[in-house]
Amino acid sequence: MQHPIQIDSAGGEYMETVVVLEWAVALGAAVKAGDTVVTVETAKAATEIAAPADGFLTEIRFAAGQEAPVGVVLGHIGDSLAEPQAAPQPAPQAPSLPGPQSPPAAPQAASLAELQKGRLRATPLARRIARNLSVDLAQVAGTGPHGRIKRADVEAAATTPPLAAPAQLHRVTPLVLIHGFGADRASWRPVAGLLPAQLPLVMPELPGHGQAAPRPVQRIEDLAFAIADDLRAQGIESAHLVGHSLGGAVAIALADLGLVAARSLVLIAPGGLGPEANTAFLHGLAGAETPEALQGWLDQMVADPASLPAGFARAVLRQRHRAGNGAALAQMAAALFGNGVQLLRLRQSLHRLTMPAKVIWGRADRILPPSHAADLPGHIGLHLLDGVGHVPQLENPGLVARLIVETLRAAEE
């Protein structure tokens, strides 16, 4: 006998569908009545669905990530594996509401007026992830029924931050924020929202990261020239530079090579100031293929893993798989961090740079040791942060934003 696995109610006025998040047991595995077999996203949160009877998971009709109408059969528990399985069926469409039929319009971001009226339609899980990822739901296009915002919509928006206005349209010198290895421009989101509104922000992406096309990278100068090309295409010849980790090394090279007229320099846990590096982390970050595997490496980035936003690993992998940059990351890691050490040598470059500059480093950094900040040139301010790991802009964005603004003001004096 086959026992259906289904959810009859999503508990929400507008919730006509659920999203399968994860199957807890493999196809063919034995289960007991009451065991959790699948977790779905509903209007209230993630909901676990229990096995209706003892037996074996004989059929999965909706894979993880698929949307299913409320009430549909998600799979079956069979009394024995020898029973014939029900024929797989294509994922049915969500039931339509009565009324005139017309082609569905493309999803639109909720309007400010709708938000102010409290009618912004988003699942509670999507709202929670949006808060953790600092995503403005008013700017997210919902793809659920009636434009409802789902978890996947928020995670997609988190990897696509608002585009900065072209720098050449501003009289103010732009601030260029360069992310680190394995990240993308979205990594600056926590800090970007705390910087002065009138400050033009430019967030280029390193080759093979985010939406940037891969290119061969053998040395740090290759990355510096790539970013310089990006800035020139936007008409930027002068800028304030901020760089994190590998992006910090790129910022140093940009300024030292004169590829951009750097008005000021803020380096956050920068690469290139010493040989030591947690190269296992870099290669693990580049090679992780599942959220669980990636989460273990991401936890090493911060002093307190609880500070990482919920859904962060899933969002990172989703963006990486969409862009197909895994091979480029692996090649870059091998070229710049081979034989267990950094192959970047930029300490002498700092002695040639005279613009206002700061170095920010977390004392609990497990990726690049804060001891690399010893013996900096006297004109460079050093800020060592307690209880912070390798990503100060995520772990203490308010302080990082304040230190950036202080550096900009010093450059304008």
C-alpha positions in Angstrom: 0.0 0.0 0.0 1.2 3.5 -0.8 0.7 6.3 1.8 0.7 9.9 0.4 3.0 12.5 1.8 1.2 15.9 1.6 0.5 19.2 3.3 -3.1 20.2 3.4 -2.8 23.7 4.7 -0.1 26.3 4.5 -1.7 28.5 7.1 -1.6 31.7 5.2 -4.3 33.8 3.5 -2.4 34.1 0.2 -0.4 30.9 0.4 -1.4 28.6 -2.3 1.9 26.9 -2.7 4.9 25.6 -0.6 8.5 25.2 -1.6 10.3 22.0 -0.8 13.4 22.8 1.1 14.9 19.4 1.9 14.1 15.7 1.9 15.4 14.3 5.3 15.7 10.7 4.0 16.9 9.2 0.8 14.7 7.5 -1.8 14.3 3.9 -0.6 15.2 4.5 3.0 13.2 3.0 5.8 11.1 5.3 8.0 8.9 5.1 11.0 5.5 6.8 11.3 6.1 10.3 12.7 9.7 10.6 11.4 10.4 13.8 9.5 10.6 13.0 5.8 10.5 16.4 4.2 10.7 20.1 5.1 8.8 22.7 3.2 8.6 26.5 3.3 5.1 27.7 4.2 3.5 31.0 5.0 4.5 30.6 8.6 8.0 29.2 8.4 9.9 26.0 7.6 7.5 23.2 8.3 8.5 19.5 8.8 6.2 16.9 7.4 6.1 13.5 9.1 5.8 10.0 7.6 2.2 9.0 7.7 3.1 5.3 8.3 6.0 2.9 8.8 7.6 1.8 5.5 9.9 3.0 2.9 10.2 6.3 0.9 9.2 4.9 -2.5 8.6 8.1 -4.4 9.7 11.8 -4.5 7.6 13.9 -6.8 9.0 17.3 -5.9 12.7 17.8 -5.5 14.3 20.3 -3.2 13.8 23.8 -4.5 10.6 23.0 -6.4 7.3 24.8 -5.7 4.2 22.6 -5.1 0.6 23.5 -4.7 -0.9 23.1 -1.2 -2.7 19.7 -1.0 -0.7 18.0 -3.7 1.1 14.7 -3.1 4.8 15.3 -2.5 5.8 11.7 -2.4 4.8 8.3 -1.1 5.6 5.9 1.8 5.2 2.3 0.7 4.7 -0.7 3.0 7.5 -2.4 1.1 10.1 -1.6 -1.5 8.7 -4.3 -3.7 5.5 -2.3 -4.3 5.2 -0.7 -7.7 6.0 3.0 -7.5 3.5 5.6 -8.8 4.5 7.0 -12.2 6.4 10.3 -11.8 4.3 13.3 -12.7 5.4 16.7 -13.8 5.2 19.5 -11.2 1.6 20.8 -11.5 1.0 24.4 -11.7 -0.5 26.3 -8.8 -4.3 26.5 -9.0 -5.4 29.7 -10.6 -8.0 32.0 -9.1 -11.4 32.3 -10.8 -11.8 35.2 -13.2 -10.8 36.2 -16.7 -7.7 34.6 -18.0 -4.8 36.7 -19.2 -1.1 36.2 -19.6 0.6 36.6 -16.3 2.6 39.9 -16.0 6.2 39.8 -15.1 6.8 40.0 -11.3 7.1 43.5 -10.0 8.7 44.8 -6.9 6.3 45.8 -4.2 5.5 49.5 -4.3 6.4 51.8 -1.4 2.7 52.6 -1.0 1.9 48.9 -0.6 4.7 48.5 1.9 3.4 51.5 4.0 -0.1 49.9 4.1 1.4 46.7 5.5 0.3 44.7 2.4 3.8 43.7 1.3 3.3 40.0 0.6 6.3 37.9 1.8 6.5 34.6 3.7 7.8 35.0 7.2 10.8 32.9 6.3 11.6 35.3 3.5 11.2 38.3 5.8 13.6 36.7 8.3 16.2 36.0 5.7 15.8 39.5 4.3 16.5 41.0 7.7 19.6 38.8 8.1 20.9 39.6 4.6 20.0 43.3 4.9 17.7 43.1 1.8 15.0 45.7 1.3 11.9 43.7 0.5 10.4 46.8 -1.2 13.0 46.3 -3.9 12.5 42.5 -4.4 10.3 41.1 -7.2 8.1 38.4 -5.8 7.6 35.3 -8.0 5.0 33.6 -5.8 1.2 33.8 -6.2 0.0 37.4 -6.4 3.6 38.6 -6.3 4.3 37.0 -2.9 8.0 37.2 -2.0 9.6 33.8 -1.3 12.9 32.7 0.1 14.5 32.2 -3.3 13.5 35.8 -4.3 15.3 37.2 -1.3 18.4 35.1 -1.8 18.6 36.1 -5.5 18.2 39.8 -4.5 21.0 39.4 -1.9 23.5 38.6 -4.7 22.4 41.5 -6.9 22.9 44.7 -4.9 21.5 48.0 -6.2 23.7 49.5 -8.9 25.5 52.6 -8.0 25.0 55.6 -10.2 27.8 56.1 -12.8 30.6 57.9 -11.0 31.2 60.4 -13.8 27.8 61.9 -13.0 28.9 62.9 -9.5 31.2 65.7 -8.5 32.2 63.9 -5.4 35.1 61.5 -5.7 33.7 58.0 -5.7 34.4 55.3 -3.2 35.5 52.1 -4.8 34.9 48.9 -2.7 36.8 45.8 -3.7 35.6 42.5 -2.3 37.7 39.5 -1.3 38.3 36.0 -2.6 35.1 34.0 -3.2 32.9 37.0 -2.5 31.2 39.5 -4.8 29.9 43.1 -4.6 27.0 42.0 -2.3 29.5 41.5 0.5 29.6 45.3 0.9 25.8 45.6 1.5 26.0 45.9 5.4 28.5 48.8 5.1 27.1 50.5 2.0 23.8 51.3 3.7 25.6 53.1 6.5 27.7 55.4 4.3 26.7 59.0 3.4 23.9 58.9 0.9 25.6 61.5 -1.3 28.7 59.4 -1.6 29.0 57.6 -5.0 29.7 53.9 -4.4 31.4 51.7 -7.1 31.6 48.0 -6.4 33.6 46.2 -9.1 33.9 42.5 -9.1 37.1 40.6 -9.4 37.5 38.3 -12.5 35.6 35.1 -12.0 33.5 36.5 -9.2 29.9 37.5 -9.2 28.9 38.5 -12.7 32.5 39.3 -13.9 33.9 37.1 -16.6 36.9 34.9 -15.7 40.3 35.8 -17.1 43.7 34.1 -16.5 45.2 35.3 -13.2 48.8 34.5 -12.3 49.7 37.5 -10.1 48.1 40.3 -8.2 48.8 42.7 -11.0 46.4 40.8 -13.3 43.6 41.6 -10.9 44.6 45.2 -10.5 44.6 45.7 -14.3 41.2 44.0 -14.5 39.7 46.4 -11.9 41.4 49.4 -13.5 39.8 48.5 -16.9 36.4 48.3 -15.1 36.9 51.7 -13.5 38.1 53.3 -16.7 35.0 52.0 -18.5 33.0 54.0 -16.0 35.1 57.1 -16.5 36.8 56.9 -13.1 40.4 58.1 -12.9 40.4 59.2 -9.2 38.8 57.4 -6.3 38.9 56.5 -2.6 39.8 52.8 -2.3 38.6 50.3 0.1 39.6 46.6 -0.2 39.0 43.5 1.9 41.3 40.5 2.0 42.4 39.8 -1.6 40.6 43.0 -2.5 42.9 44.8 -0.1 45.9 43.5 -2.0 44.3 44.6 -5.2 43.7 48.1 -3.8 47.4 48.4 -2.8 48.5 47.3 -6.3 46.1 49.8 -7.9 47.4 52.7 -5.9 51.1 51.7 -6.1 51.0 51.1 -9.9 49.2 54.4 -10.5 46.3 52.7 -12.3 44.0 55.0 -10.4 44.7 58.2 -8.5 44.0 57.0 -5.0 42.8 59.8 -2.7 42.7 57.5 0.3 43.1 53.9 1.2 41.2 51.6 3.7 42.5 48.1 3.9 40.4 45.5 5.8 42.4 42.3 6.7 44.4 42.8 3.5 46.4 40.2 1.7 50.0 40.7 0.7 51.5 41.8 4.0 53.0 38.4 5.1 53.4 34.9 3.9 51.0 33.1 6.3 47.5 32.3 5.1 44.8 29.7 5.8 45.1 28.2 2.4 42.9 25.3 3.3 40.1 27.8 3.8 40.7 29.3 0.4 40.7 26.0 -1.5 37.8 24.7 0.6 35.8 27.9 -0.2 36.5 27.5 -3.9 35.6 23.8 -4.0 32.6 23.5 -1.7 29.5 22.3 -3.7 26.8 22.0 -1.0 25.5 24.5 1.5 26.6 22.2 4.3 30.2 21.9 3.0 30.4 25.7 2.4 29.0 26.5 5.8 31.9 24.9 7.5 34.3 27.1 5.7 32.3 30.2 6.1 32.1 29.7 9.9 35.9 30.2 9.9 35.6 33.7 8.5 34.0 35.2 11.6 34.6 35.2 15.3 31.1 34.1 16.0 29.4 31.8 13.4 26.0 33.0 14.7 26.8 36.4 13.1 26.5 34.9 9.6 23.1 35.7 8.1 20.7 32.8 7.8 20.7 31.5 4.2 24.1 33.0 3.5 25.8 29.7 2.3 22.8 28.9 0.1 22.8 32.4 -1.4 26.6 32.2 -2.1 26.3 28.8 -3.8 23.2 29.8 -5.8 25.1 32.8 -7.2 28.3 30.8 -7.9 26.4 28.1 -9.7 24.5 30.6 -11.8 27.7 32.3 -12.9 29.7 29.1 -13.3 32.8 30.5 -11.7 34.0 27.5 -9.7 36.9 26.6 -11.9 38.1 30.2 -12.1 38.2 30.4 -8.3 40.2 27.2 -8.0 42.7 28.5 -10.6 43.1 31.8 -8.8 43.6 30.2 -5.4 46.3 27.9 -6.8 48.1 30.9 -8.5 48.0 33.3 -5.6 48.1 31.0 -2.6 50.2 28.1 -3.6 52.3 25.8 -1.4 50.4 26.8 1.7 51.5 30.5 1.6 50.5 33.8 0.1 52.4 34.5 -3.1 51.7 38.2 -2.7 54.4 40.7 -1.7 53.0 44.1 -1.1 54.4 45.4 2.2 57.0 47.6 0.5 54.3 49.1 -1.7 52.7 50.6 1.5 55.9 52.5 2.2 55.6 54.2 -1.2 52.0 55.3 -0.7 51.4 58.6 1.1 47.7 59.2 1.0 45.6 59.0 4.2 45.2 55.3 5.0 43.9 52.9 7.6 44.2 49.2 8.2 41.3 47.4 10.0 41.8 43.9 11.3 39.9 41.5 13.6 42.0 40.1 16.4 40.1 36.8 15.9 41.0 36.5 12.2 41.6 32.8 11.3 42.2 33.4 7.6 45.0 36.0 7.6 46.8 36.7 10.9 46.5 40.2 12.3 50.2 40.0 13.2 50.7 41.0 9.5 49.7 44.5 10.5 52.8 44.9 12.7 55.4 47.5 11.6 53.2 49.5 9.3 54.4 52.8 8.0 53.8 55.5 10.6 51.2 57.4 8.5 48.9 54.5 8.4 46.3 54.2 11.2 45.8 50.7 12.6 42.5 49.5 14.2 42.5 46.0 15.7 39.0 45.0 16.6 38.2 42.7 19.5 35.7 39.9 19.0 35.9 40.2 15.2 37.3 37.7 12.7 38.2 38.0 9.0 35.1 40.0 7.9 34.9 43.2 9.9 32.5 44.8 7.4 30.0 42.0 8.2 30.8 41.6 11.9 30.9 45.3 12.9 29.7 47.3 9.9 28.9 50.4 11.9 32.5 50.8 13.1 33.9 50.0 9.6 31.7 52.6 8.0 32.8 55.2 10.6 36.4 54.5 10.0 35.9 54.8 6.2 34.3 58.1 6.6 37.1 59.4 8.9 39.6 58.4 6.2 37.6 60.2 3.5 37.4 63.4 5.6 41.2 63.3 6.2 41.7 63.1 2.4 39.5 66.1 1.8 41.3 68.3 4.3 
